[in-house]
């Protein structure tokens, strides 16, 4: 990514349209200088119809209550947004308010493109965001974004298959990986498997769930980060390998599928359980066959706890916006309890504030397992990889291919650890 020092030079080489934007000094559509209302550009990545509708309602409510500061939604998709933001920032055309995610927005903060929102975040809001989640959007003691939506990895189970195998449905605050393994063994019979886990792209899941085993992967931040692949980092990949190739309780094809593709085996009764992103609860509720009896099991707990790495969706402010304060005020409004609960219900995700989680739980009860899913929010925490410059490159070019080879038994555990560390060294040398 280009640094701010290179932005002016880059701006001179961009198209005439972007050069014209460079002279505007920010992404605002109207600075209110003519006595009219200030207009803030809000680049939203919401792409689900219900989430788009929820976002539009929040903006409409703000605009009605704040005639002097109007917000205009600029729709954008997730695909290619990282490169688009680089172009926007270097061309002086970035919007005032930026929707993204913690892992990807942090490099822009490090390069000086994002405003420090610490002074604008209310004490009430700060107290409402769990510490680990707030840490995920804090860089060098500066709050560079408000967290909005989260996901966790949950176990979805076919209640009928578990009960037929004599399994008592777990109901505690958490369940251990050992319990999951025993249930998988008990339900692997009559041609069906205990578990289906779509691990075609396994890095995100392994990284997210590593804290439960003491896995951290990285020490340090930015370009100075170093990698360590030890017992905590290897525990989950090795457990999956044992379940798949020693216990033979994982449907083999699912290891090469996406999570969504694995749901077909779940619906067909080929697997008794599946590990999925929590948002899949909405898809299962909509797509499962009539009469399909399913349940969400308690959050998984490893030897070091039930923590999972949080990578929340975020709202940030362009540091070159002419209206940083007004933008921050809108984000405060956007993330109030009622708005955040409505947005996350529409997106089938977990709110980033405790009050919105509680409001959503009160609204939905245990419908489609939501009380269990929302309870997992208390275990979401920050993770070192969020603050590592080369993480995205390492994830795509080193980790994912290495994990795929390991799950296919093309390399062993020692070779996996070596590839993960050597690949990092090669990228960062």
LOMILO-399427 format. One record per residue (C-alpha): residue number from 1; residue in one letter; chain; x, y, z. Coordinates in steps of 0.001 Angstrom, whole numbers. Example, Ala and Ser with C-alpha at 12.3 -4.5 7.8 and 13.67 -1.06 7.14 Angstrom:
2
LUMKOL  pos  code  unit       px       py       pz
LUMKOL    1     a     A    12300    -4500     7800
LUMKOL    2     s     A    13670    -1060     7140
END
This chain:
429
LUMKOL  pos  code  unit       px       py       pz
LUMKOL    1     x     A        0        0        0
LUMKOL    2     x     A     1289     3494     -797
LUMKOL    3     x     A     2123     5707     2148
LUMKOL    4     x     A      728     9156     2616
LUMKOL    5     x     A     4075    10504     1556
LUMKOL    6     x     A     3487     9058    -1891
LUMKOL    7     x     A     -115    10189    -2124
LUMKOL    8     x     A      506    13515    -3867
LUMKOL    9     x     A     2660    11926    -6547
LUMKOL   10     x     A      120     9165    -7053
LUMKOL   11     x     A    -2652    11706    -7258
LUMKOL   12     x     A     -917    13462   -10146
LUMKOL   13     x     A     -916    10293   -12224
LUMKOL   14     x     A    -4566     9376   -11774
LUMKOL   15     x     A    -7298    10219   -14236
LUMKOL   16     x     A    -8566    13756   -14642
LUMKOL   17     x     A   -11647    12916   -12650
LUMKOL   18     x     A    -9626    11786    -9644
LUMKOL   19     x     A    -7249    14732    -9927
LUMKOL   20     x     A   -10213    17017    -9729
LUMKOL   21     x     A   -11255    15143    -6615
LUMKOL   22     x     A    -7791    15669    -5094
LUMKOL   23     x     A    -8354    19384    -4922
LUMKOL   24     x     A   -11527    18961    -2907
LUMKOL   25     x     A    -9578    18180      269
LUMKOL   26     x     A   -11767    15268     1274
LUMKOL   27     x     A   -14754    13155      458
LUMKOL   28     x     A   -17570    15494     1445
LUMKOL   29     x     A   -20240    16162    -1131
LUMKOL   30     x     A   -21086    19611      286
LUMKOL   31     x     A   -19225    21530     2976
LUMKOL   32     x     A   -22212    23718     3840
LUMKOL   33     x     A   -20301    26892     2935
LUMKOL   34     x     A   -23235    28241      962
LUMKOL   35     x     A   -25478    28074     4019
LUMKOL   36     x     A   -26999    24774     3031
LUMKOL   37     x     A   -26664    21526     4951
LUMKOL   38     x     A   -23388    19666     5230
LUMKOL   39     x     A   -23470    16433     3244
LUMKOL   40     x     A   -21445    13458     4453
LUMKOL   41     x     A   -20597    10622     2062
LUMKOL   42     x     A   -21032     7208     3714
LUMKOL   43     x     A   -19518     4335     1731
LUMKOL   44     x     A   -21507     1267     2796
LUMKOL   45     x     A   -20596    -2333     1959
LUMKOL   46     x     A   -23920    -3829     3069
LUMKOL   47     x     A   -24986    -6228      335
LUMKOL   48     x     A   -27874    -8222     1808
LUMKOL   49     x     A   -31335    -6794     1057
LUMKOL   50     x     A   -32402    -6751     4705
LUMKOL   51     x     A   -29129    -5128     5796
LUMKOL   52     x     A   -29362    -2525     3037
LUMKOL   53     x     A   -32879    -1698     4192
LUMKOL   54     x     A   -31756    -1446     7832
LUMKOL   55     x     A   -28862      837     6861
LUMKOL   56     x     A   -31131     3066     4786
LUMKOL   57     x     A   -33559     3391     7717
LUMKOL   58     x     A   -30792     4406    10120
LUMKOL   59     x     A   -29571     7048     7668
LUMKOL   60     x     A   -33115     8282     7027
LUMKOL   61     x     A   -33741     8619    10771
LUMKOL   62     x     A   -30511    10600    11149
LUMKOL   63     x     A   -31304    12874     8223
LUMKOL   64     x     A   -34758    13616     9583
LUMKOL   65     x     A   -33369    14511    12999
LUMKOL   66     x     A   -30358    16460    11669
LUMKOL   67     x     A   -31405    18749     8810
LUMKOL   68     x     A   -28074    20616     8924
LUMKOL   69     x     A   -25949    17465     8527
LUMKOL   70     x     A   -27214    15099     5869
LUMKOL   71     x     A   -25736    11666     5147
LUMKOL   72     x     A   -25645    10229     1646
LUMKOL   73     x     A   -25090     6483     1203
LUMKOL   74     x     A   -22551     5503    -1446
LUMKOL   75     x     A   -23095     1778    -2121
LUMKOL   76     x     A   -19977     -329    -2663
LUMKOL   77     x     A   -19330    -4058    -2706
LUMKOL   78     x     A   -16848    -6080     -672
LUMKOL   79     x     A   -15119    -7386    -3786
LUMKOL   80     x     A   -12075    -5272    -4594
LUMKOL   81     x     A   -12773    -2741    -1845
LUMKOL   82     x     A    -9191    -2777     -495
LUMKOL   83     x     A    -7746    -1663    -3833
LUMKOL   84     x     A   -10588      800    -4284
LUMKOL   85     x     A    -9797     2445     -951
LUMKOL   86     x     A    -6123     2747    -1882
LUMKOL   87     x     A    -7136     4561    -5064
LUMKOL   88     x     A    -9648     6745    -3224
LUMKOL   89     x     A    -7205     7801     -518
LUMKOL   90     x     A    -4341     8442    -2907
LUMKOL   91     x     A    -6673    10413    -5159
LUMKOL   92     x     A    -8154    12499    -2363
LUMKOL   93     x     A   -11556    11021    -3158
LUMKOL   94     x     A   -12201     8840     -129
LUMKOL   95     x     A   -15642     9254     1465
LUMKOL   96     x     A   -16137    10846     4862
LUMKOL   97     x     A   -17371     7641     6523
LUMKOL   98     x     A   -15879     4274     5606
LUMKOL   99     x     A   -17423      840     6209
LUMKOL  100     x     A   -14908    -2018     6339
LUMKOL  101     x     A   -13456    -4597     8761
LUMKOL  102     x     A   -10797    -4394    11466
LUMKOL  103     x     A    -8210    -6691     9876
LUMKOL  104     x     A    -8224    -4704     6637
LUMKOL  105     x     A    -8724    -1157     7897
LUMKOL  106     x     A    -5796    -1180    10353
LUMKOL  107     x     A    -3133     -702     7607
LUMKOL  108     x     A    -4926     2462     6487
LUMKOL  109     x     A    -4779     3755    10063
LUMKOL  110     x     A    -1078     2938    10329
LUMKOL  111     x     A     -454     4910     7124
LUMKOL  112     x     A    -2277     7918     8543
LUMKOL  113     x     A    -5487     7893     6506
LUMKOL  114     x     A    -7986     7579     9373
LUMKOL  115     x     A    -9047    10047    12034
LUMKOL  116     x     A    -8522     9284    15719
LUMKOL  117     x     A   -12052     8918    17097
LUMKOL  118     x     A   -11020     8625    20755
LUMKOL  119     x     A   -12245    12090    21717
LUMKOL  120     x     A   -15563    11617    19941
LUMKOL  121     x     A   -16496     8205    21358
LUMKOL  122     x     A   -18812     8748    24303
LUMKOL  123     x     A   -17997     7237    27693
LUMKOL  124     x     A   -21235     5261    27465
LUMKOL  125     x     A   -20284     3780    24109
LUMKOL  126     x     A   -16772     2939    25248
LUMKOL  127     x     A   -18149     1101    28289
LUMKOL  128     x     A   -20670     -726    26102
LUMKOL  129     x     A   -18017    -2261    23820
LUMKOL  130     x     A   -16301    -5327    25317
LUMKOL  131     x     A   -12622    -4646    25947
LUMKOL  132     x     A   -11327    -7271    23527
LUMKOL  133     x     A   -13485    -5917    20706
LUMKOL  134     x     A   -12453    -2321    21389
LUMKOL  135     x     A    -8815    -3445    21349
LUMKOL  136     x     A    -9330    -4758    17799
LUMKOL  137     x     A    -9982    -1200    16553
LUMKOL  138     x     A    -7333      548    18652
LUMKOL  139     x     A    -3972     1367    17040
LUMKOL  140     x     A    -1238     3119    19027
LUMKOL  141     x     A    -3827     4069    21682
LUMKOL  142     x     A    -6055     5659    19027
LUMKOL  143     x     A    -9590     4419    18320
LUMKOL  144     x     A    -9541     4249    14530
LUMKOL  145     x     A   -13041     2801    14035
LUMKOL  146     x     A   -16263     1895    15776
LUMKOL  147     x     A   -16929    -1868    15678
LUMKOL  148     x     A   -20396    -2790    14446
LUMKOL  149     x     A   -20932    -6456    13506
LUMKOL  150     x     A   -19217    -9726    14383
LUMKOL  151     x     A   -19377   -13427    13716
LUMKOL  152     x     A   -18291   -16440    15717
LUMKOL  153     x     A   -17851   -20074    14724
LUMKOL  154     x     A   -20638   -22262    16088
LUMKOL  155     x     A   -21666   -25929    15972
LUMKOL  156     x     A   -25018   -26599    14306
LUMKOL  157     x     A   -26461   -30044    15027
LUMKOL  158     x     A   -29190   -32306    13675
LUMKOL  159     x     A   -31127   -32929    16875
LUMKOL  160     x     A   -32793   -36054    15478
LUMKOL  161     x     A   -29477   -37709    14649
LUMKOL  162     x     A   -27942   -36875    18032
LUMKOL  163     x     A   -30919   -38213    19942
LUMKOL  164     x     A   -31034   -41381    17803
LUMKOL  165     x     A   -27393   -41989    18765
LUMKOL  166     x     A   -28216   -41599    22455
LUMKOL  167     x     A   -26398   -38281    22737
LUMKOL  168     x     A   -27590   -35844    25369
LUMKOL  169     x     A   -27761   -32371    23791
LUMKOL  170     x     A   -25166   -30131    25524
LUMKOL  171     x     A   -26790   -27158    27255
LUMKOL  172     x     A   -24019   -25545    29304
LUMKOL  173     x     A   -22426   -22124    28794
LUMKOL  174     x     A   -19743   -23825    26679
LUMKOL  175     x     A   -18872   -27295    25403
LUMKOL  176     x     A   -15374   -28719    25069
LUMKOL  177     x     A   -13698   -29931    21922
LUMKOL  178     x     A   -13452   -33332    23613
LUMKOL  179     x     A   -17254   -33352    23907
LUMKOL  180     x     A   -17549   -32470    20226
LUMKOL  181     x     A   -15177   -35297    19339
LUMKOL  182     x     A   -17158   -37838    21388
LUMKOL  183     x     A   -20466   -36730    19868
LUMKOL  184     x     A   -18924   -37026    16404
LUMKOL  185     x     A   -17847   -40590    17199
LUMKOL  186     x     A   -21287   -41503    18531
LUMKOL  187     x     A   -23082   -40167    15465
LUMKOL  188     x     A   -20739   -41649    12870
LUMKOL  189     x     A   -22677   -44745    11843
LUMKOL  190     x     A   -24997   -46167     9199
LUMKOL  191     x     A   -23114   -44371     6436
LUMKOL  192     x     A   -23361   -40949     8088
LUMKOL  193     x     A   -20553   -38904     9613
LUMKOL  194     x     A   -20506   -36991    12866
LUMKOL  195     x     A   -19139   -33752    11437
LUMKOL  196     x     A   -18948   -31772     8230
LUMKOL  197     x     A   -16643   -28739     8226
LUMKOL  198     x     A   -16156   -26669     5090
LUMKOL  199     x     A   -12425   -26017     5197
LUMKOL  200     x     A   -11621   -25188     1579
LUMKOL  201     x     A   -10218   -21910     2969
LUMKOL  202     x     A    -9236   -22987     6484
LUMKOL  203     x     A    -6988   -20149     7626
LUMKOL  204     x     A    -9736   -17839     8909
LUMKOL  205     x     A   -11302   -20539    11077
LUMKOL  206     x     A    -7988   -21839    12417
LUMKOL  207     x     A    -6798   -18325    13253
LUMKOL  208     x     A   -10111   -17308    14830
LUMKOL  209     x     A   -10347   -20353    17077
LUMKOL  210     x     A    -6658   -20582    18011
LUMKOL  211     x     A    -6991   -18466    21210
LUMKOL  212     x     A    -8954   -21296    22820
LUMKOL  213     x     A    -5799   -23399    22554
LUMKOL  214     x     A    -3405   -20609    23498
LUMKOL  215     x     A    -2490   -19935    19879
LUMKOL  216     x     A    -1367   -16408    19005
LUMKOL  217     x     A      701   -16859    15807
LUMKOL  218     x     A     2241   -13373    15879
LUMKOL  219     x     A     4268   -11202    18217
LUMKOL  220     x     A     4776    -7504    17587
LUMKOL  221     x     A     2909    -5262    15173
LUMKOL  222     x     A     3194    -3757    11729
LUMKOL  223     x     A     6316    -4587     9758
LUMKOL  224     x     A     8126    -5672    12939
LUMKOL  225     x     A     5835    -8636    13650
LUMKOL  226     x     A     7316   -12113    13927
LUMKOL  227     x     A     5592   -15482    13681
LUMKOL  228     x     A     5712   -18468    16009
LUMKOL  229     x     A     4050   -21786    15142
LUMKOL  230     x     A     4001   -23800    18333
LUMKOL  231     x     A     1730   -26139    20251
LUMKOL  232     x     A    -1124   -23628    20562
LUMKOL  233     x     A    -1093   -22786    16864
LUMKOL  234     x     A     -936   -26439    15775
LUMKOL  235     x     A    -3519   -27813    18211
LUMKOL  236     x     A    -6664   -27228    16137
LUMKOL  237     x     A    -5280   -28316    12731
LUMKOL  238     x     A    -3952   -31472    14383
LUMKOL  239     x     A    -7297   -32111    16094
LUMKOL  240     x     A    -9138   -31801    12780
LUMKOL  241     x     A    -6603   -34161    11206
LUMKOL  242     x     A    -7173   -36720    13977
LUMKOL  243     x     A   -10954   -36504    13705
LUMKOL  244     x     A   -10816   -36796     9922
LUMKOL  245     x     A    -8139   -39440     9471
LUMKOL  246     x     A    -7932   -41351    12768
LUMKOL  247     x     A   -11501   -41225    14072
LUMKOL  248     x     A   -12929   -41057    10516
LUMKOL  249     x     A   -15781   -38897    11846
LUMKOL  250     x     A   -15480   -36000     9352
LUMKOL  251     x     A   -17124   -36333     5930
LUMKOL  252     x     A   -13989   -36155     3742
LUMKOL  253     x     A   -15442   -34082      907
LUMKOL  254     x     A   -16355   -31250     3268
LUMKOL  255     x     A   -12678   -30546     3928
LUMKOL  256     x     A   -12504   -29314      324
LUMKOL  257     x     A   -15796   -27392      373
LUMKOL  258     x     A   -16919   -23981     1532
LUMKOL  259     x     A   -19140   -23692     4555
LUMKOL  260     x     A   -22166   -23024     2387
LUMKOL  261     x     A   -21465   -26081      233
LUMKOL  262     x     A   -21225   -28243     3356
LUMKOL  263     x     A   -24767   -27304     4388
LUMKOL  264     x     A   -26158   -29569     1654
LUMKOL  265     x     A   -24685   -32605     3462
LUMKOL  266     x     A   -26123   -31317     6743
LUMKOL  267     x     A   -29625   -30996     5278
LUMKOL  268     x     A   -29362   -34452     3679
LUMKOL  269     x     A   -28498   -36173     6970
LUMKOL  270     x     A   -25027   -37133     5767
LUMKOL  271     x     A   -23483   -35321     8747
LUMKOL  272     x     A   -24890   -34882    12242
LUMKOL  273     x     A   -23082   -31613    12946
LUMKOL  274     x     A   -21388   -28818    11051
LUMKOL  275     x     A   -19145   -25963    12203
LUMKOL  276     x     A   -20152   -22723    10501
LUMKOL  277     x     A   -19981   -18982    10836
LUMKOL  278     x     A   -22793   -17924    13159
LUMKOL  279     x     A   -24514   -15996    10355
LUMKOL  280     x     A   -25470   -19328     8774
LUMKOL  281     x     A   -28277   -19605    11343
LUMKOL  282     x     A   -30389   -17393     9106
LUMKOL  283     x     A   -29622   -19476     6013
LUMKOL  284     x     A   -30386   -22744     7789
LUMKOL  285     x     A   -33680   -21335     9037
LUMKOL  286     x     A   -34614   -20333     5484
LUMKOL  287     x     A   -33193   -23251     3487
LUMKOL  288     x     A   -33439   -26389     5637
LUMKOL  289     x     A   -36047   -28958     4531
LUMKOL  290     x     A   -39457   -28888     6195
LUMKOL  291     x     A   -39357   -30761     9474
LUMKOL  292     x     A   -35575   -30533     9796
LUMKOL  293     x     A   -34925   -30368    13558
LUMKOL  294     x     A   -31705   -28508    14269
LUMKOL  295     x     A   -30080   -26885    17262
LUMKOL  296     x     A   -27106   -24614    17959
LUMKOL  297     x     A   -24711   -26160    20467
LUMKOL  298     x     A   -22847   -24077    23096
LUMKOL  299     x     A   -19649   -22237    22093
LUMKOL  300     x     A   -16612   -24487    21839
LUMKOL  301     x     A   -14058   -24266    24643
LUMKOL  302     x     A   -10427   -25291    24363
LUMKOL  303     x     A    -7913   -25845    27161
LUMKOL  304     x     A    -7289   -22081    27313
LUMKOL  305     x     A   -10953   -21047    27178
LUMKOL  306     x     A   -13713   -20317    24677
LUMKOL  307     x     A   -12161   -17158    23229
LUMKOL  308     x     A   -12279   -16548    19499
LUMKOL  309     x     A   -10503   -13799    17601
LUMKOL  310     x     A   -12803   -10932    16701
LUMKOL  311     x     A   -12603    -9261    13307
LUMKOL  312     x     A   -15515    -6839    13489
LUMKOL  313     x     A   -16979    -4847    10661
LUMKOL  314     x     A   -16120    -1215    11272
LUMKOL  315     x     A   -17013     2415    10614
LUMKOL  316     x     A   -14090     4850    10297
LUMKOL  317     x     A   -13657     8503     9343
LUMKOL  318     x     A   -11370     9834     6616
LUMKOL  319     x     A    -8776    12020     8345
LUMKOL  320     x     A    -8983    14504     5433
LUMKOL  321     x     A   -12740    14900     5753
LUMKOL  322     x     A   -13759    18500     6349
LUMKOL  323     x     A   -16318    17200     8830
LUMKOL  324     x     A   -14626    14689    11111
LUMKOL  325     x     A   -16677    15693    14156
LUMKOL  326     x     A   -20019    15456    12332
LUMKOL  327     x     A   -19008    12102    10854
LUMKOL  328     x     A   -18147    10793    14310
LUMKOL  329     x     A   -21476    12025    15646
LUMKOL  330     x     A   -23270    10090    12910
LUMKOL  331     x     A   -21317     6933    13796
LUMKOL  332     x     A   -22289     7370    17454
LUMKOL  333     x     A   -25908     7484    16296
LUMKOL  334     x     A   -25476     4568    13893
LUMKOL  335     x     A   -24120     2369    16688
LUMKOL  336     x     A   -26717     3121    19335
LUMKOL  337     x     A   -28420       97    20859
LUMKOL  338     x     A   -31583       40    18774
LUMKOL  339     x     A   -29846      690    15462
LUMKOL  340     x     A   -27060    -1830    15995
LUMKOL  341     x     A   -29504    -4526    17106
LUMKOL  342     x     A   -31688    -3953    14031
LUMKOL  343     x     A   -28717    -4015    11645
LUMKOL  344     x     A   -27263    -7202    13103
LUMKOL  345     x     A   -30627    -8949    13102
LUMKOL  346     x     A   -30965    -8044     9422
LUMKOL  347     x     A   -27427    -9285     8677
LUMKOL  348     x     A   -27680   -12329    11004
LUMKOL  349     x     A   -24552   -11201    12867
LUMKOL  350     x     A   -23566   -10399    16454
LUMKOL  351     x     A   -23646    -6739    17603
LUMKOL  352     x     A   -20373    -5277    18815
LUMKOL  353     x     A   -21928    -3705    21925
LUMKOL  354     x     A   -23244    -5483    24991
LUMKOL  355     x     A   -26488    -3502    25072
LUMKOL  356     x     A   -27300    -4346    21441
LUMKOL  357     x     A   -26538    -8029    22056
LUMKOL  358     x     A   -28931    -7970    25000
LUMKOL  359     x     A   -31604    -6151    22989
LUMKOL  360     x     A   -31293    -8632    20155
LUMKOL  361     x     A   -31496   -11559    22574
LUMKOL  362     x     A   -34622   -10106    24154
LUMKOL  363     x     A   -36188    -9629    20722
LUMKOL  364     x     A   -35341   -13044    19276
LUMKOL  365     x     A   -35250   -15262    22364
LUMKOL  366     x     A   -33937   -18707    21397
LUMKOL  367     x     A   -35458   -18524    17923
LUMKOL  368     x     A   -33082   -20322    15532
LUMKOL  369     x     A   -30495   -20670    18286
LUMKOL  370     x     A   -29900   -16956    18608
LUMKOL  371     x     A   -29615   -16836    22404
LUMKOL  372     x     A   -26749   -19353    22183
LUMKOL  373     x     A   -25102   -17550    19268
LUMKOL  374     x     A   -25317   -14184    20993
LUMKOL  375     x     A   -23833   -15670    24165
LUMKOL  376     x     A   -20681   -16381    22155
LUMKOL  377     x     A   -20167   -12647    21801
LUMKOL  378     x     A   -18741   -12500    25320
LUMKOL  379     x     A   -15825   -14671    24194
LUMKOL  380     x     A   -14772   -12570    21202
LUMKOL  381     x     A   -11453   -10848    21694
LUMKOL  382     x     A    -8712    -9043    19818
LUMKOL  383     x     A    -5992   -11012    18062
LUMKOL  384     x     A    -2380   -10148    17143
LUMKOL  385     x     A    -2891   -10841    13419
LUMKOL  386     x     A    -5143    -7791    13138
LUMKOL  387     x     A    -2113    -5531    13544
LUMKOL  388     x     A      326    -7358    11257
LUMKOL  389     x     A     1135    -5652     7941
LUMKOL  390     x     A     1805    -8751     5839
LUMKOL  391     x     A     -971   -10920     7287
LUMKOL  392     x     A    -3284   -10814     4257
LUMKOL  393     x     A     -467   -11796     1893
LUMKOL  394     x     A      712   -14589     4203
LUMKOL  395     x     A    -2849   -15867     4633
LUMKOL  396     x     A    -3540   -16092      895
LUMKOL  397     x     A     -174   -17212     -464
LUMKOL  398     x     A     1278   -19298     2365
LUMKOL  399     x     A    -1152   -20375     5084
LUMKOL  400     x     A    -4178   -21414     3058
LUMKOL  401     x     A    -2226   -23608      572
LUMKOL  402     x     A     -230   -25146     3439
LUMKOL  403     x     A    -3327   -25978     5481
LUMKOL  404     x     A    -5001   -27438     2411
LUMKOL  405     x     A    -2039   -29748     1822
LUMKOL  406     x     A    -2025   -30774     5476
LUMKOL  407     x     A    -5739   -31624     5501
LUMKOL  408     x     A    -5219   -33637     2300
LUMKOL  409     x     A    -2382   -35532     4068
LUMKOL  410     x     A      167   -34312     1524
LUMKOL  411     x     A     2372   -32933     4315
LUMKOL  412     x     A     2627   -33803     8022
LUMKOL  413     x     A     2373   -31529    11061
LUMKOL  414     x     A     6090   -30741    11206
LUMKOL  415     x     A     6129   -29847     7523
LUMKOL  416     x     A     3049   -27648     8009
LUMKOL  417     x     A     4704   -25695    10813
LUMKOL  418     x     A     7864   -25287     8726
LUMKOL  419     x     A     5935   -24033     5687
LUMKOL  420     x     A     3975   -21515     7773
LUMKOL  421     x     A     7116   -20062     9350
LUMKOL  422     x     A     9331   -20223     6240
LUMKOL  423     x     A     6620   -18647     4108
LUMKOL  424     x     A     6355   -15738     6528
LUMKOL  425     x     A    10110   -15269     6539
LUMKOL  426     x     A    10149   -15249     2737
LUMKOL  427     x     A     7429   -12599     2534
LUMKOL  428     x     A     8938   -10317     5157
LUMKOL  429     x     A    12679   -10686     4510
END
